[in-house]
Amino acid sequence: MSATRVFVARLAGCSVFDPAGDRVGKVRDVLVVYRKNDPPHVVGLIVEIPGKRRVFMPIGRVTSIGSGQIITTGLINVRRFEQRGGEVRVIAEMLGRKVTFNDGSGDATIEDVGIELGDQGEWDISQLFVRRPKSGASPFAKGATVFVQWNEVREKSKGGQAQSAEQLIATYSDLKPADLASTLLDLPRERMFEVAGELSDDRLADVLEEMPEHDQVGILTRLGDARAAEVLDHMQPDDAADLIAQLPEERGEQLLDLMEPEEAEDVRFLLTYASDTAGGLMTTEPIIVSADSTVAEGLALIRRHDLAPALGAAICVTLPPYEPPTGRFLGMVHFQRMLRYPPHERLGTLLDQGLEPVTADTSAAELSRILASYDLVSVPVVDENHRLVGVVTIDDVLDYLLPDDWRSHDGNDDVQRRAAARNKLNTGSIPLPGARGRGAEQATPSGRRRTSGTS
């Protein structure tokens, strides 16, 4: 059954189907245009199709809206969406804006927008769900909410100008970091900076890890030093090192000095390696336990909600100490193998005897061959004394092999991407990218880079 009035925030994430029942994408926003005397007119939907690409779907191709799904005629132009002048995104730009009641009763903030199907088969904005300012002194008090018609209020700013990022963040609170990063990248640049600045430190850290480097730098540049350091503290050390390496040397040193000492030490350590080596790609925060630890203890560590899936696929077993660089590396125990043994079994008896660690100067090309040949998702990295210094995960290797702007590709250039990956896999032609090693102008014979501020 098709609804005649729908609130836009509830459409976010709804599946879009063709007449045959095949899912073609999901709704990310609703696009409207302002009119002089009438309420804004809905011109279409912004739909995310496979490949995380946003495309425009004219509202005329929507045949039904209801029950959390949208049915279309099945015709979709897969050209990447580009916003035109005069067009306004409801979720990205209208939610959170300020309005004033025409009766003089005060101001309010738009929390949701209702669109309605008219007699002529066109969708227009009909109602607004708004919240008045809180009246009580209690920090838990909230202003009253009310439904109003579009013509009962007027905007306090120019049409389409965003006022607050809070409502947008709330609307996208359930998105995974990669999806939220893609959503932010699709916003107008100033709006992206505004929304990023309103995210919590840990949420912003997760999102930055999923963004291209130039966008990471752009967002971090807009943050004050104290806030930027807090965000870097929440990032994986290897991702933080990659980001700091893109910054001017002076700013990078300032941020390192403001970071938590332990986090900064890990980042400084990673900055000493070239980015096309195991040392440059590894993370220094794998799960590390003693040989006497049990299967039950290992599984408890894997269950941590903040642990990346690739790091949870295996546990490293070493002699003390258990922080990189550890005592002598003994081996790894894979998650699946732990599931086959009783909880009291010692992890030292379950080591994968066939898995050899790599050294920090192992090339990215060799790492990719090891991961592919042995169906692994992570490889341990040891120093000359066979002490564990980190782990390289498959996502970091893929991130290196793919083109620098792979997140913004629209899926029409697979040949070029495969060619770029092949070039990087050619051990005779892998360049030493300038991405990592701040102040590093040349590589040492060992493949590492000379960096300032490190030893």
N, C-alpha and C positions, 0 to 999 in steps of 0.2 A: 504494500500500500504506500502510495506516495504522499508525503506530508505537504501541506500548503504553507507552513511556517516552520522554519528551522533556525536554531541558534548556532552561529558559526563555530564557536569554541568546541561544540560537540561533534562537529564535522572533522576536526583535525584528527588524522590517522584513520579515518573511515576508508574501507576498501572500495575500490571502483571496479565494477564488473562490466563485461560486454554482454550483449543479449544472449549469448550462448552459455553464460555463467562462468566464463573464464576471468580470473582476476587480472586486471591490467595495471593496477597501481594503487596508491592511497593518497587521500587528500592532504595537502599541506597548508593551503590557504584559499581564501575567496577573494576575487579581484572585483573592485567596484570603480565607477567613475562618478564624480560629483556633478550635479545639475544645478542650475541657477535657482529654481524655485521648488523643484520636486526632490524627494529623498534620493540618495545615491542609488544608481542602477547597477545591478550585478551583471558583469560581462562574462564571467567564467570562473573556472577553478584552476588552481595551480596543483598539478598532480605529480607525484613522484613515481616514476616507472622504474623497472629493473635497471640497475646500474647507477642508482641514486641520482638520476637525472630528473630535473623539474621541467615539465612541459605545460603548455597552456591548453585547457579544454574549454571551448566556448560553452556557455550555459545552455545554448540551444541544443547541444548534443546530449544533455542530461535528460533522460526519460522518466527517472524515478528517484526520489530521495526518501529513505525511510528505513527503519529497523537497523540503523547503524551501517547501511551500505548504500551505494549509489550505482544505478544502472545507466549505461550510456548506449548510444547508437553503435558503439564499437569502432568508430572512426576517430583516431587520435593522430595528430601531427606530432611526430617525435622530435621536432626541432626544439632545441633548448629554449626555455622561457626567458624572455627579456622584457623587463617592465618598461612601458611607454609613458611618455609624459601625460599627466592627468589621471593615471591609474593609481589606485590605492589598495594596498593589501590590508584586509580587515584584521587578521591576527597579528601581523608583523607591525602594522602602523596605526591602527585605530584603537585596539585594546589598550587601556591605560591612559587614554587621552582625557583631558578635562573638558567638562561642559558646564554651562550655566543655565539654570531653569528660567524660562521666559517669564514666569510669574514672580520673579524676584526672590524666591525662597532659598537661593544659595547655589553652591557648586556641587559637582559630583564627578566621579571617575567612571568611565565606561569599563565594565567587566565582561560584557558579552553583547553581541549584535544579532538581532533577529532579522532574517530575510524572509520575504513572503512572496508567494506566487500570485500574480494578479490575473485579472480576467483576460488579458491579452496574451497570457502565456509567458510573461516576463517576470523576473525576480527583482525585487527592490528591497532596500532596507526599510523595515517597518517599525520595529521596536528596538529599544536599547535597555539593557539591564545595567543599572548604574548603582554606585554606592556613594552615599553622602559621607562627609568627614565624620570621624568619631566625635561623640559629644562628651563622653566621660573621661576622667583623668587616668583611669586604669589602663595599664599597658596592654591588657587583654581585651579591652573594649574595641568594638568595630562599629563603623557607621551603618546606618540603616540602608537596606537595599530596596529598590523600587523599579518597576517596569514603567517606561515612559515612551510615548510616541516620538518619532524623529522631530516632528514640528513643535514639540513642547520644550525643546532645549536648543541652545545654540553653542557652538564650539568657541572655546576661549582662544583658539589659535587658528591659523590658516588651515583650510581643508587638507587633510592627509598628513599633517605634521604630527609626528609622534611625541608624546609627552612623558611617558613612563615605560620602562622596560619590565616592570614587575609582573604585569598581567601576562605578557608574552612568555616570560620565564615559567610562570605557573602553568600556562597552557602546554608547554613543551616539557614539563617536569618528568614525564615518563619515557622520554626519548633516550635511547642509548647514546653514549658520547659521540660515536661516529655519525649518527643521524642528526644529533644536535649540531655538530660541527658543520655538516652539510647544509643544514637549515640556516645557520648563521652566515655561511659563505654566500648564500643566495640572497641575503638582505642587502639593501643599500649600504655602502661602506660605513657611513657615519652611524647608521642604526646598528650595524654589527658591533662597532666599538662600544656603543651605549649598552647594548644587551650583555656583551661580554663583561663589561665593568660591573654589572649587577649580579653576576653569577657568584656563588660561593667559591672560596679558594680551591677546594678539592674538585668541585664540578668544572671550574675553568681549567684546572690542570688536566683533567681527563679530556676535555674538548680540545685544548691546544695540542695534545699528543696526536690528534686525528687531523690536524690542519697542515696545509703546505707551509714551508718555512717562512716565506715572505709574509704570510698572514699572521703567523705566530709572532714574528718580530713586530709587525704593525700593532698588534694588540698589546704586547708587552711594553712597547714604547709609550703607549697611552697610560700605562699604570705608573703610579709613584714607585720609588725604589723599594719602600717597605712592603707594599702590596705585591710587587713583582717577585720579591724574594720569597714571600709566603707561598705564592703560586708555584714557584720553582721547587720549593721544599716538598710539595705534594706530587710532583712529577716523578716518573721513573728516572733514575740517574742518567741513563743513556739518552733519554729524550731531553732532559734538562741540559746535558752537555752539548747536544746538537744545537739547541736553541741559543745557549750562551755563546757558542762559537760563531753565530751569525751577528752578534752585537759588536759595536765598537769596543775595543779592548778595555778602555777606561770604564765604560758602563758595566761590562761583564765582571771586572774585578770588584766594582762596588757591590754588585748583586751577590757575588760569591762571599764577600765579607759580611753581608747582612743575612745570609742563609744560616740555617742551623749548622754548627761545625761539622757534625758527622755527615750531613747531606752534602755540604760543600766539599768535604774531603773526597767523597766518592766522585763528585763531578770533576774536581781537579785531576784526580787520578785518570779518569776516562779521557780527559782532554790531552793527555800526553800521547795518545795513540792516533794513528791515521784512521780516517773514517772507513777505509776499505779493508780493514783488518778485523780479526776477531776481537782484539782489544778495543777497537773503536765501535764495534757493534754490540758488545756484550752489556748485560746489566749486572750490577754488583749486588743485587738483592735476591738471589735464589733461596730456596729452602735448604738449610744446611743442618744436619743432625749428626749425632754420634752413631757408631756401629751398634751400640747397646739400645738405641731407641727402638720402640716396638712399632708394629704395623698400626696399632690404634693411635699412637702418638703422631705418626706420619700422616694418617688420614685426617686427624684433627687439624694439623697445620694446613693441609690442602683445602680444607673447608672454609678458610678465611675468605670473607666476601670481597676483600680488597685485593686479592691475589689474581694476577693475570692468568687466564686459562693455560697459556703455554708454559708458564712457570709451575703450574700445578700438575703438569704431566709427569714429572719425575722429581725425586728428592736426592740431593747430594749428600754423600756420607764422607766425613773427613775425620782426622784426628784433631784434638783441640789446638788452637782456639777455633771457634765456629763462626767467625766474621772474616770476610776476605781481607787480606790473604790469610787463609786458614792454615791449620796443620796439614799434614800430607793428605792429598786427595785419595780416597779409597775406591770410590765408584758411585754409580747412580742406581736408584731403585725406581722402576717405572710404576706409575699409578695402577695400571691394569694388573701388574704382578702382585701388588699389595692386596688387591681384592681377592686373590686366590688363596690367601693364607690366613690363619687365625689371628685375632687381634694381638695375642701375646708374642707372636713370632718376631725375632730380632731382625732389624733391617740389614745388619751386617752379613746375614746369611743369604740375602736375596739380591746381592749386587749383580748388575749386568756385566759379566766378565768379558763380553765381546766389544764393549764400547770404549774406545780410546779417546782420551781428552785431546784437545788441540792447544797449541800455544797462542799467545796473544798476537803474534805476527802472522798467523795463518790468514791467507787471503780470503776475501768474500767469495771468490769463485770456488775455492776449495771447500769452504763451508757449505755452499749450496750443493756441491756434489755429495758431501757426507750426509747432509740431511736427506737428500733425495735417494741415495743408494741404500740407506739403512732405515728409511721410513721414520725418521726422528722429527720431533718438534723442538728439541733443544740439544745443545752440545756444550759440555763443560770446558772451561778454559783454565789452564794451569800456567804457572811461571816456571822458571828454570829449576826450581827446587821442588817441583811437583805439588805446589800449594795451589788450592783453588782460588782464583781471583774473580771469577764471574761465570756467567752462562750466556751463550748466544741462542736466542729463540728464533724460530722460523719467521715470525712476523717482522723482526728487525732485518733479516736477510732479504725478505721480499720487498720491504720498504726501500732498501738500498738498491736492489736490482731494477725496480720499476722506475720509469722516468720521474724526474723531480716534481712534475705537475700532474702525476697520475690521478690525483683526487679530483681534478677538474676536467678530465677527459670525458667526452660524451659518448664513448663507445663506438665511434665511427673510424677509429684509427688503430685497430688491433694489430695491423701489419707493422706499423711504425713502432708500437710498443714492444712487439716480439723482437724486432730488429734491435731496439735499444737494449733489451735484456741480453740478447746474444752478444752484443758488443761488450757489455760489462762482464759477461762470463768468459770472455777471451782473456786468459791470464796474461797474455803478452800486451794487452792494450787497455787494461783497467787503469784509468788515471787516478792520481791522488787528488780527490776533490778538495776544493778550498773550504769545505764546509766545517771541518773540525780542526782544532789546533789554533787557537787565537794567537796572533802574533807569529804564527809559524809560516815562514816563507820558503822553507826547504825541508826535504825529508832526509833523515839520517840514513846511513847504509842499512840499518836494520828495518827501515820502513816506518819507523816512528817519526814524529815531528817534534821539532824543538818548540817549546811553548814558554811563554813568559808566565811568571807566577807559579810555576810548578817545578818540581825537582825530578 
